Structure formats: structure tokens, C-alpha cells
């Protein structure tokens, strides 16, 4: 599936819920299904800067595609990183770099987060794209 296909799938899933209480619960459930990062990668160098809670992300290149794993010490934040990893994992670095993230506005996520969580969301996206840029330079 392309990044856009996955984003559209997420938009469809979020549209099934009537209110943000249900959407938050769905994000928490997504966080529970997150491919967990190996404990050896839960280091300060893998913490995303700019997040109020701790979020660890690890990236590995497999067959020209990046696989991400992550974890967080906060349940909502864990759900947010789970959504982003679902969108970006197993995608080619150039597709991650070029990805438009407007699906976040379409599901209303940013406007329903506290300012510190919204800043954390931006930091998560930035960090995942930085991994993609680093791996893309290795492919050239």
C-alpha cells in the first residue's frame, strides 16, 4: 500500500467515530498494537526531542524500505506514534520524504491535541522524515 492509501484508510477509520472521546480510545487501542521497539534501542539517542512524554523511535532499512519501531511512556502519545509508523513503515525513503501529512488535519488530530502534544506530533513527523533523509542519502 502507498502512503496515501494508508492515510485514506486512517481517515475512513476515524470518520466512523462520532466524537473525540471515541477517537482517543481508538488511538489508545492503536498504541497497544504498536510494533514495540527492542529495549536495546530505548536510549537517549532514540528519544524524539520536542515531545513532552518520552517517545523512542528506531529505524532500519530492509530491501530499500524503512521499518520503524517505537514506544512511548504515555498512552495517547503511543497512539499518535502508532499512526505515524503505520503510515511510514515499510515505505521507500523518498516516498516518506515527499509525503503530504494533510491527513492529520483531515482526521482533526492536531486541533484536538494540547499545544504540547501538537508540538510533539510535529517533532515526531520531523524525526521520521529525518530518518528517511538519512537512509535516502545512503541509497544514492
Secondary structure, 3 states (H helix, E strand, C coil): CCHHHHHHHHHHHHHCCCCHHHHHHHHHHHHHCCCECCHHHCCHHHECCCCCCCEEEEEEEECCEEEEEEEECCHHHHHHHHHHHHHHCCECHHHHHHCCCCHHHHCCCHHHCCHHHHHHHHHHHHHHHHHHHHHHHHHC
